[in-house]
Amino acid sequence: MENSIIGQKINQSLHEIYLGRVKAFLLEASDGSLVLLDTGMPNSQATIIKYLNTIGKSVSDIKYILLTHSHIDHFGSASELKKLSNAMVGINEKGIKYVDGSSGIKLPVVDKKGLGMRFLLSLMKLTLHIRKPKFFKPDMVLKEGVFPEQIHINAKILETPGHTEDSISIYLPDSKTVIVGDLLFGKPDKLVLPTFYDDYIALLNSIKRIKDLEPDLICVSHGKNHNVSDISESNNTN
């Protein structure tokens, strides 16, 4: 792997970029163009561009921005990067209303998580007052199936709801790698369920679907990437 302070190359065509508590991923297409998966919180574009420069690329090389779901730490810099790169941005149909501003910011569901989670939600709301995202209209609707041919990447979009209703994963069959967004969180020794989720049963069903693929590597947006055998059967994320 090629390491840098702000990211690393995972395999021949996949990179991860560190944006504080969350990561973005970068795919290199066969024609040299780039596909950015998620964009971090608002004002993360400078870090993403800095990483591009370390690998000899520029923001104009980004042709597509695909969002794994509609939480602010995943789409927060999409509007700015779209303007800078002229890339096409895609998200699942159920997430459009949250990134175009018609339904406001999507917040985690915390009704059954106790006082600690409610306090965390309050902190998140305060953060949103400070780091407000810019809304935008997506160019593409991401749905179950293969990538459009014009992206020049052998990949498949998987609808994997649970964390949110609009969550998707990206499967790369050539390297048997799957990028799951927040479907799972990476601890040092295992993969666990996320702290927040909209639908517990849907989450478990989506995780089972990922396990059934028997991938060699599961890439997560928060924490360490792992092998499929490291998925914990426990719901304990503490």
N, C-alpha and C positions, 0 to 999 in steps of 0.2 A: 504494500500500500504506500501511496505517496501522501505524507502527512504535512500539514501546515497548521498554523495557529488557529485558523478559522474554519478549517474543513479538512476533508481527506477523500482520496479516491478509494472506493470500495472494490471495484473491479474495472474491467476494461472500459465500460460505458457508464458507470454509476458513481456519483460523488455525493457526499453529505456535507452540508454547510451548517456550522454552529451559530445559532442566533440567540444566545442566552439559554433559556430553559427549553427552547424548542429548536428543531432542526428543519431545514429545507433539504430537498434532494434535487440532484441535477442529472439528467440523462443526456448523453451524447448520441445523436442520431448518425446513421451511416453517411449522410450527406454533410456532416460537420455542424449542423444546426443543433440547438440545445432546447431541451424541454425542462422547465423548472416545475418541480412539484412542491407546492406551498411557498409562502413568502414571509412567514414570521409576523411579528407584531408590526404596527405602524412604525415607520422610520428605520426599517431593517434593510432597505435597498442598498445603502452604502456598503454594508458588510457583504452582501451578496455580490455586488459589483467588484469589491476588492478581491473576493475569492476567484471570480471569473478571471481577473487580471493575472492571478498567480498561475493559472493553467493556460495562459495565452489566449484567452477569450475576452470578448467585450459584451456589454449588455445588448448590443444589436444582434448578437448571435442567438439570443433567446427568441424563439419563434412561437412557442406555446407555453402557457402557464396553466397547469392543471392543479386544482384545489381538492384535497382529500375530504374537506368538509368546511362548514361555514362558521367556525369559531374564529374570533378575531386574531388569535395567535397563528392562524394559518392563512388568512386572507388579508391581514392588516396592511401589507405593502403592495398588494396586487395592483391597485389603481396606479400608483406611482411607477411601478415597473412596466406596466402596460404602456404608459405614456412614453417612457424612456426607450423601450424596445420595439414598440408597435406590435407586440406579440398578441396572439389570440388567447383569451382566457376562458377556461371551461370549468364548470362545476355541475354536480348532479342537479337535476331539475328542482328537487325539494329544498335546495339551498339558495336558489336564486333570490328569493324574497329577503334573505338576510344580507346578501352582498350588494343588492341594488338599493337598499335603504327602505324598501316598502314595508318591512315588518320590524325595523329597528335591529339592534344588535342581538344575536342569539346568545343567551346565557345558559350555563349548565343547569340541569335539573338536579336539585339538591333536597327535595322534600323529605327524603327518608335518610338523610345523612347526618342529622343531629346538629347541635349548636356549633360545633367546630366548622362544619362545612358551610353553615349559614354565615359565619363570620368571614370565612374565606370568600364567599360570594360577595359580601359587602366590600371587601378589599378590591375585588375584581371590578365592581361597579365604580369605585373611586378611581381606579386605574384608567377606566374608559373615559372619564372626564378629562384626564390629563393627556392620554394618547388616543385621540379620536381617529378612527379610520376614515378614509375617503371611500365612499360607495361608488360603485360602477356597474355598468350593464355587461354581463358576460357575453362572449361571442359564440360559445359552444355549450351544448348540453351533454354532459358525460353520462353514459348509460352502459349497462352490461354489454360486453363484447370487446372485439379487438380494437386497437387504435386505428383511426383513419389512416389510409395508405399514405397520405401526404406527410405524415409525421416521420416516416422512415425508421420506425422502431418496432421490433417484434415484441409486442406487449399486449396485455389484455386488461381491460377495466373490469373490476369485480364490484358489484354493489354489495357492501358489507355494513348494513345499518346496525345500530345498537348504541354506540357512543353518541351518535346523532342519527337522525333519520336519513340524512343525505350523505353519510359516510361512504367513501369508496376506497378500494385498494387497487394497487397496480401490480400485476404479476408479470415477471420477466422470465419466460420459459428457458431462454438460452443459458441463463446463469442460475435458474431455479431460485430466484429471489423474489420476495413479495414485500412491497412497501405498504404498510397498513395504517399510516396516519396515527390516530389515537385509539385504534381498536385494542391495542395492547400497550403497556408501558414497560420500559426496560430497566430492571434493577441490575446490580452488578452480576448476580448469579442466576437470574430467571426473568421471565416475562410474566407480568401480572395484569389483571383487569385494571382499566383506568379508574381513577378516583371518581369521575363523573360519567354518567351514561343516561341516555333517555329511556332505553328499553333493555332491561336485563336479559330477557329471553332472546330477543333479537341479537344482542351482543354475543351470547353464548353460541347461537346458531352460526353467526358470522365467524367466530373463532374456530368452530368446528370445520367450517368450510376451508379456512386457511390451513388447518392441520391436515385435512384430507388431500391438499395439494402436495404434501410432503416436501416443502421447500427446503433448500439447504441453508437459506438465510432469511430471517424476518427483520426488516428494517422498520424501526419505530421513530416517531417524531419526538418522543421524550425518553431520554435514557439510552441505555446500551442495546445495540442490535444483538440478536441471539439466533441459535438454531431452533428448529421447531420443537425439539425434545425438551427445551427449557421453558415451555409454557406451563405455568403453574395451574393446577386444577382448583386452587383455593381462591376465594374471593377476597382475601386479605391483602390489601395494598400498603399496609403500614410497615 
